[in-house]
Amino acid sequence: MAVSIFPGNFRIGVRNLALADYPERPQVTDLDPKFQLMVLLDGFQSFAINGEVFEMDARRAPIAFVMRLVRRADLQFLHAYGTPFRKITLATPHDWLALLSSEATAPWSETTTPGLSTHIWQPGKQIVRLSTQILNPPPLQVAVQTELFRVSRGLELIRRVLAEASTIPTQHGVASADPVAEKIRLYMLKHLDQTLTLERMELDLGMNRRSIQRHFKAGTGQTISDFLRQQRLEKARRALSEDGFTVAQAAHIAGYASPENFATAFRHAFGLTPHMLRNSAI
């Protein structure tokens, strides 16, 4: 794998092979503490961390793996094959995200290895698009422009993964350790485009509102209103950047009758106005 190292020990690795069918590195090596994201676009790969085996099968559709390791572990690559075999990896120091923001979410599930949390899921089209751009950047005249292009796409890829952390389905457990909180979370995600009141949730979930609020707050660390606002704004953001919706349409998706109130909430959540995002997407 070709790996480029950037300031802050931000690493980007790419592997693009027409054919792969071999054990990569059967010997056990040291795995230092890190945050790492891997997107396997085509092929199959298996590896073990402290003897715990992980398999990524992208022969039918891309698959992504993210981990946060806070103490040294043993790593063993077991096998990789595919026609073609294409993947990208991003790695930073394990505390890199926390240094950027104390509010960075952690979507990963604990494993049997102390200090290791992971998440495996099938990524959406925008994560696949960004990963493909990192793997195959556009032809540029100066090499440094290619590296800067990859850095910009890599940072956006990490941001998108964290932004979608509460909605992506996992293969290693659920987003909340409290099954009741997870039931409430999935219910709200299913009905985001509808009017959700506590009265309706009581009827649909068969629980009283105090139990609903208590379980959800304890299981996710968020209030129901904050979660709904966050998810609807994220849905509106995707509508602007990916689907070409107008600002008025995005405001309706987010549940705002006033475009001005929507713009204020949007800027607070994402650091730019809806118009700025839509213009950059266009």
Backbone hydrogen bonds, N-H to C=O, Kabsch-Sander energy under -0.5 kcal/mol:
donor,donor_aa,acceptor,acceptor_aa,energy
2,A,14,V,-1.9
3,V,1,M,-0.6
4,S,12,I,-2.9
6,F,10,F,-2.8
9,N,6,F,-1.1
10,F,6,F,-1.1
11,R,9,N,-0.6
11,R,91,A,-3.0
12,I,4,S,-2.4
13,G,89,T,-2.7
14,V,2,A,-2.2
15,R,87,K,-2.4
17,L,85,F,-3.0
20,A,82,G,-2.0
22,Y,80,A,-2.3
29,T,75,L,-3.0
31,L,73,A,-3.0
32,D,30,D,-0.6
34,K,69,L,-1.2
35,F,92,T,-2.6
36,Q,67,M,-2.5
37,L,90,L,-2.8
38,M,65,F,-3.4
39,V,88,I,-2.4
40,L,38,M,-0.5
40,L,63,I,-2.9
41,L,39,V,-0.7
41,L,86,R,-2.1
42,D,86,R,-1.6
44,F,81,Y,-2.8
45,Q,56,M,-2.4
46,S,79,H,-2.5
47,F,54,F,-2.2
48,A,76,Q,-2.7
49,I,52,E,-2.2
50,N,48,A,-0.5
50,N,74,D,-2.7
52,E,49,I,-2.0
53,V,51,G,-0.6
54,F,47,F,-3.3
56,M,45,Q,-3.0
58,A,43,G,-3.1
58,A,56,M,-0.6
63,I,40,L,-2.1
64,A,121,W,-2.9
65,F,38,M,-3.1
66,V,119,H,-2.5
67,M,36,Q,-2.6
68,R,117,S,-2.5
69,L,34,K,-3.0
70,V,115,G,-2.2
73,A,31,L,-2.0
75,L,29,T,-3.2
76,Q,48,A,-2.4
77,F,25,R,-1.0
78,L,46,S,-2.3
79,H,46,S,-1.5
80,A,22,Y,-1.8
81,Y,44,F,-2.3
82,G,20,A,-2.6
83,T,84,P,-0.6
85,F,17,L,-2.7
86,R,42,D,-1.8
87,K,15,R,-2.4
88,I,39,V,-2.0
89,T,13,G,-2.4
90,L,37,L,-2.9
91,A,11,R,-2.2
92,T,35,F,-2.4
96,W,93,P,-2.0
99,L,95,D,-1.9
100,L,96,W,-1.2
101,S,97,L,-2.2
104,A,101,S,-1.0
109,S,118,T,-3.3
111,T,116,L,-1.6
116,L,113,T,-1.9
117,S,68,R,-1.9
118,T,109,S,-2.5
119,H,66,V,-1.9
121,W,64,A,-1.8
128,V,124,G,-2.1
129,R,125,K,-2.3
130,L,126,Q,-2.5
131,S,127,I,-2.3
132,T,128,V,-2.4
133,Q,129,R,-2.1
134,I,130,L,-2.0
135,L,131,S,-2.2
136,N,132,T,-2.8
145,Q,142,V,-0.9
146,T,142,V,-1.1
147,E,143,A,-1.8
148,L,144,V,-2.5
149,F,145,Q,-2.2
150,R,146,T,-2.1
151,V,147,E,-2.3
152,S,148,L,-2.5
153,R,149,F,-2.1
154,G,150,R,-2.6
155,L,151,V,-2.6
156,E,152,S,-1.8
157,L,153,R,-2.1
158,I,154,G,-2.1
159,R,155,L,-2.3
160,R,156,E,-2.5
161,V,157,L,-2.2
162,L,158,I,-2.3
163,A,159,R,-2.3
164,E,160,R,-1.9
165,A,162,L,-1.0
167,T,164,E,-1.9
168,I,164,E,-1.7
171,Q,120,I,-1.4
182,E,178,D,-2.2
183,K,179,P,-2.0
184,I,180,V,-2.1
185,R,181,A,-2.5
186,L,182,E,-2.6
187,Y,183,K,-1.9
188,M,184,I,-2.3
189,L,185,R,-2.2
190,K,186,L,-1.9
191,H,187,Y,-1.3
192,L,189,L,-0.9
194,Q,191,H,-1.9
196,L,194,Q,-0.6
197,T,195,T,-0.7
201,M,197,T,-2.4
202,E,198,L,-2.3
203,L,199,E,-1.7
204,D,200,R,-2.8
205,L,201,M,-2.6
206,G,202,E,-1.3
207,M,202,E,-0.8
212,I,208,N,-2.1
213,Q,209,R,-2.7
214,R,210,R,-2.5
215,H,211,S,-2.7
216,F,212,I,-2.1
217,K,213,Q,-2.2
218,A,214,R,-2.3
219,G,215,H,-2.4
220,T,216,F,-2.1
221,G,217,K,-1.9
222,Q,216,F,-0.6
227,F,223,T,-2.3
228,L,224,I,-2.5
229,R,225,S,-2.3
230,Q,226,D,-2.5
231,Q,227,F,-2.7
232,R,228,L,-2.4
233,L,229,R,-2.2
234,E,230,Q,-2.2
235,K,231,Q,-2.2
236,A,232,R,-2.2
237,R,233,L,-2.5
238,R,234,E,-2.2
239,A,235,K,-1.8
240,L,236,A,-1.9
241,S,237,R,-2.6
242,E,238,R,-2.6
243,D,238,R,-1.0
245,F,239,A,-2.5
250,A,246,T,-2.5
251,A,247,V,-2.4
252,H,248,A,-1.8
253,I,249,Q,-2.1
254,A,250,A,-2.1
255,G,251,A,-0.5
255,G,252,H,-1.0
256,Y,251,A,-2.9
257,A,255,G,-0.5
262,F,258,S,-2.2
263,A,259,P,-2.6
264,T,260,E,-2.1
265,A,261,N,-2.4
266,F,262,F,-2.8
267,R,263,A,-2.4
268,H,264,T,-2.0
269,A,265,A,-1.9
270,F,266,F,-2.7
271,G,267,R,-2.3
277,L,273,T,-2.1
278,R,274,P,-2.6
279,N,275,H,-2.6
280,S,276,M,-2.0
281,A,277,L,-2.2
282,I,278,R,-2.1
